[in-house]
């Protein structure tokens, strides 16, 4: 679960897309799993090398700053805008539903 309330956490939803890719591995037969695992490993290595430091900075530096300098209502508005930029309206509902399920699984 995110360290900040869901209503104002602007980073978990976009980061959830990467977690969703990992979950797709379980839905395949053995041959497809091996092929997918190889591709996923290559992509995860590139992702880890390039993007994880960026995610860490967002979650450890920017999220606390947002909490400090914006009101709760402003942060809820920012979160809506971030999600809207990543998804169409139809995809946003699906993303939020999936994110809710992911958070429940983590708990």
C-alpha positions in Angstrom: 0.0 0.0 0.0 1.2 3.5 -0.8 2.5 5.6 2.1 0.1 8.4 1.2 -3.7 8.4 1.1 -5.0 7.1 -2.3 -6.9 10.3 -3.0 -3.6 12.3 -3.2 -1.1 9.7 -4.3 -0.3 10.8 -7.9 2.4 8.2 -8.6 1.0 4.7 -7.7 -1.5 4.6 -10.6 1.0 5.2 -13.4 3.5 2.9 -11.7 0.9 0.2 -11.5 1.0 -0.3 -15.3 4.4 -1.9 -14.9 3.2 -4.2 -12.2 0.3 -5.2 -14.5 2.8 -6.4 -17.1 4.3 -8.8 -14.6 0.9 -10.3 -13.8 0.3 -11.2 -17.5 3.0 -13.8 -17.2 0.7 -16.1 -15.2 -1.9 -16.2 -18.0 0.2 -18.1 -20.5 1.1 -21.8 -21.4 4.6 -23.0 -20.7 6.1 -22.1 -24.1 4.5 -18.7 -24.1 5.7 -18.2 -20.5 9.3 -18.9 -21.5 9.2 -16.6 -24.4 7.4 -13.9 -22.4 9.8 -14.4 -19.5 12.8 -13.7 -21.8 11.2 -10.6 -23.2 10.0 -9.4 -19.8 13.4 -10.0 -18.3 15.1 -7.8 -21.0 12.5 -5.1 -20.6 12.6 -5.2 -16.8 16.3 -4.9 -16.8 16.1 -1.8 -19.0 13.3 -0.4 -16.9 15.1 -1.0 -13.7 18.3 0.6 -15.0 16.5 3.6 -16.5 13.3 4.3 -14.6 13.5 3.0 -11.0 15.8 5.8 -9.8 13.3 8.3 -11.3 10.3 6.5 -9.5 12.2 6.5 -6.2 12.8 10.2 -6.4 9.2 10.9 -7.3 8.0 8.8 -4.3 10.6 10.0 -1.8 11.0 13.7 -2.8 8.1 14.9 -4.8 5.2 13.2 -3.1 6.2 14.6 0.4 6.6 18.0 -1.2 3.2 17.8 -2.8 1.8 16.9 0.6 3.5 19.8 2.2 2.7 22.6 -0.3 -0.7 21.7 -1.7 -4.1 21.2 0.0 -5.8 17.9 0.1 -8.4 19.1 -2.5 -5.6 20.4 -4.8 -3.8 17.1 -4.6 -7.0 15.2 -5.4 -7.4 17.4 -8.5 -3.7 16.8 -9.5 -4.2 13.0 -9.2 -7.3 13.2 -11.5 -5.2 15.1 -14.1 -2.3 12.7 -13.9 -4.5 9.7 -14.5 -6.4 11.5 -17.3 -3.1 12.2 -19.1 -2.2 8.5 -18.9 -5.5 7.0 -19.9 -8.7 7.6 -21.9 -11.8 8.0 -19.7 -12.8 4.4 -20.3 -9.3 3.2 -19.5 -9.2 5.3 -16.3 -12.1 3.4 -14.7 -10.5 0.1 -15.6 -7.1 1.3 -14.2 -8.6 2.4 -11.0 -10.6 -0.8 -10.6 -7.4 -2.8 -11.2 -5.4 -0.6 -8.9 -7.9 -1.1 -6.2 -7.6 -4.9 -6.6 -3.8 -4.7 -6.6 -3.9 -2.7 -3.3 -6.2 -5.2 -1.7 -3.9 -8.0 -2.8 -0.9 -6.2 -1.2 -2.8 -5.8 2.1 
